């Protein structure tokens, strides 16, 4: 402020001169900005140009508002009725506005450099120099909000993933060194522990920074809106498919609910049926009478899958694959499906793929989640039960959902994991949240099929508020699983797990995977909101899960595989130590490879476009 006064003087005439100079400076900056926009090369032409013109017009409108304010300031300063204190406030506001004008240009250049916007989006659509842009909400509604590039979103998510992978590697290797240290090498063990402790802080700080980057990069409003638009479009398509105008002549696909497995497995069976129905443009008819979990059938627990078409003519039914013109097809379980169509998981629709790749870190999980969103619309009684159960448990955020699967899974499909293994990752999550120097209450929702786990956790971790119902856990045991009480319990468990901020579980459990899938319907992208102690995400009966080699790798020992950039690797799993296991489809080698050297290959397939369903239209 002192330099400003030295330059312009302290009389009212000087203030007026300063204001006039400011107006001219503002006009010059706007002129330079508009010229800069119009001078950009016309590579993408219409879309980029329209966006820049819109931003320029918005800035000009903002300039008009500022100029009107300045005109009023000049009138006040020109009058003899202004006191010294008021004049000082006007000077301070003048200085702020002048600096704000400069910030506009700086921000535009910084965004162009940082986001790679040489073909350029220019000034952020929501802010001008840190101040709210005029009519920002209206601009978003018009569909011209500032949007990230696909490359930016992929790179941002890859960095976040690689932070976790590099920590997996170093913590695993240092842990091995610690185990090999002799009992007499206490000093070495202590040194390793200190490196691990500080390294964990580094990792948490980086992850916190990445989360903060997502919040402040100017694209979060677009992510929220794009997620709503895509989900709305998908739900409209499913509603259209399931409610044909002429049910009698509509082609149908029959799905029998009673697959011989647990609740999560059965629900995934219905989702698989629904995907096939979507791909073949057939209305899915769900046969659920006598359901082993609830004899009255699906419709007494959840809303019917159709409002208008609930029956199929069994006399004209044919088994898969049948012919396209067959009025009714009956679908077997996914394990017996022959021939296997290309649209089974992990494929997503080609028409949605470009948008999903940009929006979501794991598009297949989003895709599965949308079918569950449609299927799991609760009946009034179910909704009341869920609300009452949540209130009874005292469930509230922030909270981590922990699912501990024991009983029938342990020793067959999954290994035993101690409660300490889960809680290590829970604590790490809360410590990451606290990197911004705020204290976060320690709270978990613990679901299990073994009631003793809840009691054990409460005894070992008294500093945690542990929410869980031992009675629900007891009913989830194999001997009592197929009852109405057990069904209510598993529905409540999955519901509350999906509502959690973060999941710690084993992806070998379909309950955990289902909670993770439903979670995707609650956030623009919740792909990173989990820690699995065993498997990576998979869908039972899926086609091959391929990853593409981004960085070549020469095998360093007989356990590793050679990889060249561009190779496809069929992934078998992540060892969470910096390495994954898979098969190089070029060489047929099977073995380990560094996890960070590959990227997911999103499989796409041509599916019906459902052009009758317009986005954003009822």
C-alpha positions in Angstrom: 0.0 0.0 0.0 2.9 2.4 0.8 4.3 2.1 -2.7 0.9 2.6 -4.2 0.5 5.9 -2.3 4.0 7.1 -3.1 3.3 6.6 -6.8 -0.1 8.3 -6.9 0.1 10.7 -4.0 -2.5 11.2 -1.3 -5.0 13.8 -2.6 -8.4 13.0 -3.9 -7.3 14.0 -7.4 -4.6 11.4 -7.2 -7.1 8.8 -6.2 -9.3 9.7 -9.2 -6.3 9.5 -11.5 -5.4 6.1 -10.0 -8.9 4.8 -10.5 -8.9 6.0 -14.2 -5.6 4.3 -14.7 -7.0 1.1 -13.1 -10.0 1.2 -15.4 -7.7 1.5 -18.4 -5.4 -1.2 -17.1 -8.4 -3.5 -16.6 -9.6 -2.8 -20.1 -6.1 -3.5 -21.5 -5.9 -6.8 -19.7 -9.3 -7.9 -21.0 -8.3 -6.9 -24.5 -5.0 -8.9 -24.2 -7.0 -11.9 -22.8 -9.5 -11.9 -25.6 -6.8 -11.5 -28.2 -5.0 -14.4 -26.7 -8.1 -16.6 -26.9 -8.8 -15.6 -30.5 -5.1 -16.1 -31.5 -5.0 -19.8 -30.5 -4.7 -22.3 -33.4 -8.0 -23.7 -34.6 -7.1 -27.4 -34.2 -10.2 -28.7 -32.4 -12.1 -25.8 -33.9 -15.7 -25.6 -32.8 -15.5 -27.0 -29.2 -12.4 -25.2 -28.0 -13.3 -22.0 -29.8 -16.8 -21.9 -28.3 -15.4 -22.6 -24.8 -12.9 -19.7 -25.1 -15.5 -17.3 -26.5 -17.8 -18.3 -23.6 -15.0 -17.6 -21.1 -14.1 -14.3 -22.8 -17.7 -13.2 -22.7 -18.0 -14.2 -19.1 -14.9 -12.2 -18.3 -16.2 -9.2 -20.2 -19.5 -9.4 -18.3 -17.5 -9.5 -15.0 -15.5 -6.5 -16.2 -18.7 -4.6 -16.8 -19.7 -5.3 -13.2 -16.4 -4.2 -11.9 -16.4 -1.0 -14.0 -19.8 -0.1 -12.6 -18.4 -0.5 -9.1 -15.4 1.7 -10.1 -17.7 4.3 -11.5 -19.5 4.5 -8.2 -16.1 4.7 -6.4 -15.1 7.6 -8.6 -18.3 9.5 -7.8 -17.7 9.0 -4.1 -14.1 10.2 -4.3 -15.2 13.2 -6.4 -17.6 14.4 -3.7 -16.4 16.5 -0.8 -18.4 14.3 1.7 -16.0 11.4 2.0 -14.0 11.1 5.2 -10.4 9.9 5.5 -11.3 6.4 6.8 -13.6 5.8 3.9 -11.0 6.9 1.4 -8.5 4.5 2.9 -10.9 1.6 2.5 -11.5 2.6 -1.1 -7.8 2.7 -1.7 -7.4 -0.8 -0.2 -10.2 -2.1 -2.4 -8.6 -0.5 -5.5 -5.3 -2.2 -4.8 -7.1 -5.6 -4.3 -8.9 -5.2 -7.6 -5.7 -4.3 -9.4 -3.9 -7.3 -8.0 -6.9 -9.4 -8.9 -6.7 -8.3 -12.5 -3.1 -9.4 -12.6 -4.0 -12.7 -11.0 -6.4 -13.5 -13.8 -3.6 -13.4 -16.3 -1.3 -15.3 -14.0 -3.9 -18.0 -13.3 -4.6 -18.4 -17.0 -1.0 -19.0 -17.8 -0.4 -21.3 -14.8 -3.4 -23.5 -15.7 -2.2 -23.7 -19.3 1.3 -24.8 -18.3 0.2 -27.1 -15.5 -2.7 -28.9 -17.2 -1.0 -29.0 -20.6 -3.6 -26.6 -22.0 -1.6 -25.2 -24.8 -4.6 -25.8 -27.0 -6.1 -24.3 -24.1 -9.1 -24.0 -21.9 -7.8 -20.6 -20.5 -9.2 -19.1 -17.4 -10.9 -21.5 -15.0 -14.7 -21.3 -15.6 -15.5 -21.0 -11.9 -13.1 -18.4 -10.6 -11.3 -15.3 -11.8 -8.2 -14.7 -9.7 -9.7 -16.4 -6.7 -13.0 -14.5 -6.8 -16.3 -16.2 -7.7 -17.1 -15.9 -11.4 -20.5 -14.3 -12.3 -23.2 -16.8 -13.2 -20.9 -19.8 -12.7 -23.8 -22.1 -11.9 -25.7 -21.0 -15.0 -22.6 -21.7 -17.1 -22.3 -25.2 -15.7 -26.0 -25.8 -16.4 -25.4 -24.8 -20.0 -22.8 -27.6 -20.2 -19.7 -25.4 -20.8 -17.9 -26.0 -17.5 -14.2 -26.3 -17.5 -13.4 -30.0 -18.2 -10.2 -32.1 -17.7 -8.5 -33.9 -20.5 -8.5 -37.7 -20.5 -4.7 -37.6 -20.3 -4.8 -35.4 -17.2 -7.3 -37.7 -15.4 -5.4 -40.9 -16.3 -2.1 -39.4 -15.2 -3.5 -38.1 -11.9 -5.0 -41.5 -11.1 -1.8 -43.3 -12.2 0.3 -41.1 -9.9 -2.0 -41.9 -7.0 -1.9 -45.6 -7.7 1.9 -45.6 -8.0 2.3 -43.9 -4.7 0.7 -46.9 -3.2 2.7 -49.4 -5.2 6.1 -47.8 -4.4 5.2 -47.9 -0.7 4.1 -51.6 -1.1 7.5 -52.4 -2.5 9.7 -50.5 -0.1 7.7 -51.5 3.0 7.8 -55.2 1.9 11.5 -55.2 1.2 12.4 -53.4 4.4 10.2 -55.8 6.3 12.2 -58.7 4.8 15.5 -57.0 5.9 14.1 -56.6 9.4 13.2 -60.2 9.6 16.7 -61.3 8.5 18.4 -59.0 11.1 20.0 -61.1 13.8 18.8 -60.7 17.4 22.1 -58.9 18.2 21.4 -56.3 15.5 18.9 -54.3 17.6 20.3 -51.0 16.3 19.7 -52.1 12.7 16.2 -53.2 13.5 15.5 -49.9 15.1 16.9 -48.0 12.1 14.7 -50.0 9.7 11.6 -49.3 11.9 12.4 -45.5 11.8 12.7 -45.6 8.0 9.4 -47.5 7.8 7.7 -45.0 10.1 8.9 -41.9 8.2 8.3 -43.6 4.9 4.7 -44.2 5.9 4.3 -40.5 6.7 5.8 -39.6 3.3 3.3 -41.9 1.6 0.4 -40.5 3.6 1.5 -37.0 2.8 1.6 -37.7 -0.9 -1.8 -39.3 -1.0 -3.2 -36.4 1.0 -1.7 -34.0 -1.6 -3.2 -36.0 -4.4 -6.6 -35.8 -2.8 -6.1 -32.1 -2.3 -5.0 -31.7 -6.0 -8.3 -33.4 -7.1 -10.3 -30.9 -4.9 -8.6 -27.8 -6.1 -7.7 -28.5 -9.8 -10.9 -26.8 -10.9 -12.6 -30.0 -12.3 -14.5 -31.4 -9.3 -17.8 -29.8 -10.3 -17.5 -31.3 -13.7 -16.8 -34.8 -12.1 -19.9 -34.5 -9.9 -22.1 -33.4 -12.8 -20.7 -36.0 -15.2 -21.2 -38.8 -12.7 -24.9 -37.7 -12.2 -25.4 -37.4 -16.0 -24.0 -40.9 -16.7 -25.8 -42.6 -13.9 -29.1 -40.9 -14.9 -28.6 -42.0 -18.5 -27.9 -45.6 -17.4 -30.9 -45.8 -15.1 -33.2 -44.4 -17.8 -32.0 -47.1 -20.2 -32.6 -49.9 -17.7 -36.0 -48.5 -16.9 -36.8 -48.4 -20.6 -35.6 -51.9 -21.2 -37.5 -53.3 -18.2 -40.8 -51.6 -19.0 -41.7 -52.3 -22.7 -44.9 -50.7 -24.0 -46.0 -54.0 -25.4 -45.0 -56.7 -22.9 -46.8 -59.5 -24.8 -44.6 -59.0 -27.8 -41.4 -57.9 -26.1 -38.5 -60.3 -26.3 -37.6 -61.6 -22.8 -34.8 -63.3 -20.9 -35.6 -65.5 -17.9 -33.2 -65.4 -14.9 -33.7 -67.9 -12.1 -32.6 -66.5 -8.7 -31.9 -69.7 -6.9 -28.3 -70.3 -7.7 -26.8 -72.6 -5.1 -24.6 -70.1 -3.3 -24.8 -67.2 -0.8 -26.5 -63.8 -1.0 -23.6 -61.9 -2.7 -23.1 -64.7 -5.2 -26.9 -64.8 -6.0 -27.0 -61.0 -6.5 -24.1 -61.1 -8.8 -25.9 -63.9 -10.7 -28.8 -61.5 -11.2 -26.5 -58.7 -12.4 -25.0 -61.1 -14.9 -28.5 -61.9 -16.2 -29.3 -58.2 -16.4 -26.1 -57.5 -18.4 -27.1 -60.2 -20.9 -30.6 -58.8 -21.1 -29.2 -55.3 -21.7 -26.8 -56.5 -24.4 -29.5 -58.5 -26.2 -32.3 -55.9 -25.7 -34.5 -58.4 -23.8 -36.6 -57.6 -20.8 -35.3 -59.6 -17.8 -37.9 -61.7 -16.1 -36.7 -62.6 -12.6 -38.0 -65.9 -11.2 -37.7 -65.6 -7.5 -40.6 -67.5 -6.0 -39.3 -69.8 -3.2 -36.0 -67.9 -2.9 -34.0 -69.7 -0.3 -33.4 -66.4 1.6 -37.1 -65.3 1.4 -39.8 -67.7 0.2 -42.1 -64.9 -0.8 -39.6 -63.8 -3.5 -37.6 -60.8 -4.5 -40.6 -58.5 -4.8 -41.3 -58.6 -1.1 -37.9 -57.2 -0.3 -37.0 -55.0 -3.3 -39.1 -53.3 -5.9 -40.0 -55.5 -8.9 -37.5 -55.4 -11.7 -40.3 -54.3 -14.0 -43.5 -52.3 -13.4 -45.3 -53.6 -16.5 -43.7 -57.0 -17.5 -43.2 -59.7 -14.9 -44.1 -62.9 -16.7 -42.7 -64.9 -19.7 -44.5 -67.5 -21.8 -42.8 -70.7 -20.7 -44.3 -72.6 -23.7 -42.2 -70.5 -26.1 -39.0 -70.5 -24.0 -35.6 -71.7 -25.4 -32.3 -72.2 -23.7 -29.3 -70.0 -24.4 -28.1 -69.1 -27.0 -31.2 -69.6 -29.0 -31.9 -67.3 -32.0 -32.3 -63.6 -32.1 -36.0 -63.9 -32.9 -36.8 -66.3 -30.1 -39.5 -64.7 -27.9 -38.1 -66.1 -24.6 -34.5 -67.2 -23.6 -33.6 -69.0 -20.4 -30.2 -68.2 -19.1 -27.9 -70.7 -17.3 -25.4 -69.7 -14.6 -22.4 -67.8 -15.9 -20.1 -70.8 -15.3 -22.1 -72.9 -17.8 -22.7 -70.2 -20.4 -21.7 -71.5 -23.8 -20.8 -69.9 -26.1 -19.4 -67.0 -24.1 -20.3 -63.6 -25.5 -17.8 -60.7 -25.5 -20.0 -58.5 -23.4 -19.5 -60.4 -20.2 -17.5 -58.6 -17.5 -15.0 -57.1 -17.6 -16.3 -55.4 -20.8 -18.1 -52.0 -20.8 -20.3 -50.5 -23.6 -18.3 -48.8 -26.3 -20.7 -45.8 -26.4 -20.1 -45.0 -22.7 -16.4 -45.9 -22.6 -14.8 -42.6 -23.6 -16.8 -40.8 -20.8 -16.2 -43.6 -18.2 -12.4 -43.8 -18.9 -12.1 -40.1 -18.1 -14.4 -40.1 -15.1 -13.7 -43.3 -13.3 -10.6 -45.2 -12.2 -12.2 -48.6 -12.7 -15.0 -48.4 -15.3 -16.2 -52.0 -14.9 -16.9 -51.5 -11.2 -19.0 -48.4 -12.1 -20.8 -50.5 -14.8 -21.7 -53.3 -12.3 -22.7 -50.7 -9.7 -25.3 -49.2 -12.0 -27.1 -52.5 -12.4 -27.1 -53.0 -8.6 -28.4 -49.4 -8.2 -31.5 -50.4 -10.3 -32.0 -53.8 -8.7 -31.6 -52.9 -5.0 -34.4 -50.3 -4.8 -35.9 -51.2 -1.5 -39.5 -51.8 -0.7 -40.9 -49.4 1.9 -40.6 -52.0 4.7 -36.9 -52.7 3.7 -36.1 -49.0 3.6 -37.6 -48.5 7.1 -35.6 -51.5 8.4 -32.4 -50.0 7.0 -33.0 -46.6 8.4 -33.9 -48.1 11.8 -30.9 -50.3 11.8 -28.6 -47.4 11.0 -30.1 -45.3 13.8 -29.9 -48.2 16.3 -26.2 -48.8 15.7 -25.4 -45.1 15.9 -23.8 -45.2 12.5 -22.3 -41.8 11.4 -19.3 -40.5 9.5 -16.4 -40.4 9.3 -16.3 -44.2 9.3 -14.4 -47.0 7.8 -16.3 -50.2 6.8 -14.5 -53.4 7.8 -15.7 -56.8 6.6 -14.1 -59.9 8.2 -15.1 -63.1 6.4 -14.5 -66.3 8.4 -16.5 -69.6 8.6 -17.0 -71.2 5.2 -14.5 -69.1 3.3 -11.4 -69.6 5.4 -9.2 -72.5 4.3 -11.1 -73.0 1.0 -11.4 -69.7 -1.0 -9.6 -67.4 1.4 -6.8 -67.3 3.9 -7.2 -66.4 7.6 -6.5 -62.8 8.4 -6.1 -61.5 12.0 -8.0 -58.5 13.1 -4.7 -56.7 13.4 -4.1 -56.9 9.7 -7.4 -55.1 9.0 -6.9 -52.4 11.7 -3.4 -51.6 10.4 -4.9 -50.3 7.2 -7.8 -48.6 9.1 -5.4 -46.7 11.2 -3.3 -45.7 8.1 -6.5 -44.3 6.5 -7.3 -42.1 9.5 -3.6 -40.9 9.8 -3.8 -39.9 6.1 -7.0 -37.9 6.8 -5.1 -36.2 9.7 -2.2 -35.0 7.5 -4.0 -31.6 7.3 -3.5 -31.3 11.1 -7.1 -32.0 12.0 -8.0 -34.7 14.5 -10.5 -37.3 13.2 -12.5 -39.6 15.5 -11.6 -43.3 15.1 -14.8 -45.1 14.1 -15.4 -48.3 12.2 -18.4 -50.3 11.1 -17.4 -54.0 11.6 -19.4 -56.7 9.7 -18.6 -60.4 10.0 -20.0 -63.8 9.9 -18.3 -64.5 13.2 -19.7 -62.7 16.3 -16.5 -63.2 18.2 -14.6 -60.8 15.8 -16.6 -57.8 17.0 -15.9 -58.6 20.7 -12.2 -59.2 19.9 -11.9 -55.9 18.1 -13.5 -53.9 20.9 -11.2 -55.5 23.5 -8.0 -54.8 21.4 -8.9 -51.4 20.2 -10.6 -49.4 23.0 -9.6 -46.1 21.3 -12.0 -47.0 18.5 -15.7 -46.6 18.4 -16.6 -50.0 16.9 -20.1 -50.2 15.5 -21.4 -53.7 14.8 -24.2 -56.1 15.7 -23.0 -59.5 17.1 -26.5 -60.9 16.6 -26.3 -60.1 12.8 -22.9 -61.8 12.8 -24.3 -64.9 14.5 -27.2 -65.2 11.9 -24.6 -64.9 9.1 -23.1 -68.3 10.1 -23.7 -71.1 7.6 -26.2 -73.0 9.8 -28.6 -70.0 10.1 -27.8 -68.1 6.9 -30.9 -68.8 4.8 -33.5 -67.1 7.0 -35.4 -63.8 6.9 -33.4 -62.6 9.9 -30.2 -63.4 8.2 -31.3 -61.8 5.0 -32.1 -58.6 6.8 -28.7 -58.7 8.5 -26.7 -59.2 5.3 -28.7 -56.5 3.5 -28.0 -54.1 6.3 -24.3 -55.0 6.4 -23.8 -54.4 2.7 -25.8 -51.2 2.9 -23.7 -49.7 5.7 -20.4 -51.0 4.2 -21.2 -49.3 1.0 -22.0 -46.0 2.8 -18.6 -46.0 4.5 -15.9 -43.6 3.5 -13.4 -46.4 3.0 -13.5 -50.2 2.9 -11.0 -52.7 4.4 -11.8 -56.2 3.6 -11.0 -59.2 1.4 -12.1 -59.1 -2.2 -12.4 -62.9 -2.2 -15.7 -62.2 -0.5 -18.6 -61.3 -2.7 -20.2 -59.3 0.1 -17.2 -57.0 0.2 -17.0 -56.7 -3.6 -20.7 -55.9 -3.7 -20.4 -53.1 -1.1 -17.5 -51.7 -3.2 -19.6 -51.8 -6.4 -22.5 -50.0 -4.7 -20.1 -47.5 -3.3 -19.4 -46.4 -6.9 -22.9 -45.1 -7.2 -22.3 -42.7 -4.3 -19.2 -40.9 -5.6 -18.0 -39.7 -9.0 -15.1 -42.2 -8.5 -14.6 -44.4 -5.5 -12.2 -46.8 -7.2 -9.4 -46.0 -4.7 -11.6 -46.2 -1.6 -10.6 -49.7 -0.5 -7.9 -51.9 0.8 -8.2 -55.6 0.1 -6.0 -58.0 2.1 -6.1 -60.6 -0.7 -7.5 -60.4 -4.2 -7.8 -57.6 -6.6 -11.3 -56.8 -7.8 -12.9 -59.4 -10.0 -16.3 -60.6 -11.2 -17.1 -64.3 -10.8 -17.1 -65.9 -14.3 -15.4 -62.9 -15.9 -13.5 -63.0 -19.1 -9.7 -62.4 -19.0 -8.5 -59.4 -17.0 -5.8 -57.8 -19.2 -3.3 -55.1 -18.4 -1.1 -53.4 -21.0 2.6 -52.9 -20.4 3.5 -49.3 -20.2 7.2 -49.8 -19.2 9.3 -52.7 -20.4 10.7 -55.1 -17.9 13.6 -57.6 -18.3 13.2 -60.5 -16.0 15.8 -60.5 -13.2 15.2 -64.0 -12.0 13.3 -67.2 -12.8 10.2 -65.9 -10.9 9.7 -62.9 -13.1 8.5 -62.5 -16.7 9.9 -60.4 -19.6 7.7 -57.6 -20.8 7.9 -55.2 -23.7 5.8 -52.0 -24.0 2.5 -52.8 -25.5 2.4 -56.4 -24.4 -0.8 -57.7 -22.8 -0.6 -59.4 -19.5 -3.5 -61.5 -18.2 -3.4 -60.6 -14.5 -3.9 -63.2 -11.8 -3.5 -61.0 -8.8 -1.6 -58.3 -6.9 0.7 -59.5 -4.1 0.6 -56.0 -2.5 4.4 -56.0 -2.3 5.1 -54.1 -5.4 4.6 -57.1 -7.6 1.7 -58.7 -9.4 1.4 -62.1 -11.0 0.2 -62.7 -14.6 0.7 -64.3 -18.0 2.4 -62.4 -20.9 0.0 -63.2 -23.7 2.8 -62.7 -26.3 5.3 -65.1 -24.8 3.0 -67.3 -22.6 5.4 -66.7 -19.7 3.7 -66.9 -16.3 5.3 -65.1 -13.3 5.8 -61.9 -11.4 6.2 -58.4 -12.7 6.4 -54.9 -11.1 2.8 -53.7 -10.7 3.6 -50.1 -11.7 4.8 -51.1 -15.1 1.3 -51.9 -16.5 -2.0 -50.1 -16.9 -5.5 -51.5 -17.0 -6.8 -52.2 -20.5 -10.4 -51.3 -20.5 -12.3 -53.8 -22.6 -15.1 -52.3 -24.7 -17.8 -54.0 -26.8 -20.5 -52.7 -29.1 -23.9 -52.8 -27.3 -27.3 -51.3 -28.1 -27.4 -47.5 -28.0 -30.9 -47.3 -26.7 -31.4 -44.2 -28.8 -35.0 -44.0 -27.6 -33.6 -42.8 -24.3 -32.4 -39.2 -24.5 -29.9 -38.0 -21.9 -31.5 -35.5 -19.5 -35.0 -36.3 -20.7 -37.8 -38.0 -18.8 
